[in-house]
Amino acid sequence: MGNRAITLLLTWLLISTVVLLSARSANLRASAEQASASTSQGLAGQMPAGFDADVARVVAELDQIEADTLRLADKTTLARQGQATHWGS
């Protein structure tokens, strides 16, 4: 093969590769967009089953933590600066 034939072959391979990669990229992009659209349409405005129960459970746990903390804060012998107070000294 001459230099011209090798140059034409390499040019053809390069162009073919670019075209194939472009087509593949477009297909992947279209698939990703389609998957994203179907996922967002499938869940639009819907909460998972048990969502309200989970929220109520978390709120109850937070309320209990707050109540425990306030109860312990009233019973502590520490001053605001974290130093022990001396009762009856």
C-alpha positions as CSV (number, residue, x, y, z in Angstrom):
1,M,0.0,0.0,0.0
2,G,1.2,3.4,-0.8
3,N,1.2,6.4,1.6
4,R,-1.9,7.8,0.0
5,A,-3.8,4.6,0.6
6,I,-2.7,4.4,4.2
7,T,-3.7,8.1,4.7
8,L,-7.1,7.4,3.2
9,L,-7.6,4.3,5.3
10,L,-6.7,6.1,8.5
11,T,-8.9,9.1,7.6
12,W,-11.8,6.7,7.0
13,L,-11.2,4.9,10.3
14,L,-11.1,8.2,12.2
15,I,-14.3,9.5,10.6
16,S,-16.1,6.2,11.2
17,T,-15.0,6.2,14.8
18,V,-16.2,9.7,15.4
19,V,-19.6,9.0,13.8
20,L,-20.1,5.8,15.8
21,L,-19.1,7.5,19.1
22,S,-21.4,10.4,18.3
23,A,-24.3,8.0,17.6
24,R,-23.6,6.0,20.8
25,S,-23.5,9.2,22.9
26,A,-26.8,10.4,21.4
27,N,-28.4,7.0,22.2
28,L,-27.1,7.1,25.8
29,R,-28.3,10.7,26.3
30,A,-31.7,9.8,25.0
31,S,-32.0,6.7,27.2
32,A,-30.9,8.7,30.3
33,E,-33.5,11.5,29.5
34,Q,-36.2,8.9,29.0
35,A,-35.4,7.1,32.3
36,S,-35.3,10.4,34.1
37,A,-38.7,11.5,32.7
38,S,-40.4,8.2,33.5
39,T,-39.0,8.1,37.1
40,S,-40.1,11.7,37.8
41,Q,-43.5,11.1,36.3
42,G,-44.0,7.9,38.3
43,L,-43.3,9.5,41.7
44,A,-44.8,13.0,41.1
45,G,-46.7,14.1,44.1
46,Q,-46.6,10.7,45.8
47,M,-45.1,9.8,49.1
48,P,-44.0,6.3,49.9
49,A,-46.3,4.0,51.8
50,G,-45.9,4.6,55.6
51,F,-44.5,8.1,55.2
52,D,-47.0,9.7,57.6
53,A,-46.4,7.0,60.2
54,D,-42.6,7.5,59.9
55,V,-43.0,11.3,60.4
56,A,-45.2,10.8,63.4
57,R,-42.7,8.4,64.9
58,V,-39.8,10.8,64.4
59,V,-41.8,13.7,65.9
60,A,-42.7,11.6,68.9
61,E,-39.0,10.7,69.4
62,L,-38.0,14.3,69.2
63,D,-40.7,15.3,71.7
64,Q,-39.4,12.6,74.1
65,I,-35.8,13.7,73.7
66,E,-36.8,17.3,74.4
67,A,-38.9,16.4,77.5
68,D,-36.0,14.2,78.8
69,T,-33.5,17.0,78.3
70,L,-35.7,19.6,80.0
71,R,-36.3,17.2,82.9
72,L,-32.6,16.6,83.3
73,A,-31.7,20.2,83.0
74,D,-34.0,21.0,86.0
75,K,-32.3,18.3,88.1
76,T,-28.7,19.2,87.4
77,T,-26.3,20.6,89.9
78,L,-24.2,22.3,87.2
79,A,-24.3,26.1,86.8
80,R,-24.6,27.5,83.3
81,Q,-20.9,27.6,82.9
82,G,-20.7,23.8,83.6
83,Q,-19.3,24.1,87.1
84,A,-20.8,22.2,90.0
85,T,-22.7,24.3,92.5
86,H,-22.3,23.7,96.2
87,W,-25.6,23.3,97.9
88,G,-25.5,24.2,101.6
89,S,-21.9,25.4,101.7
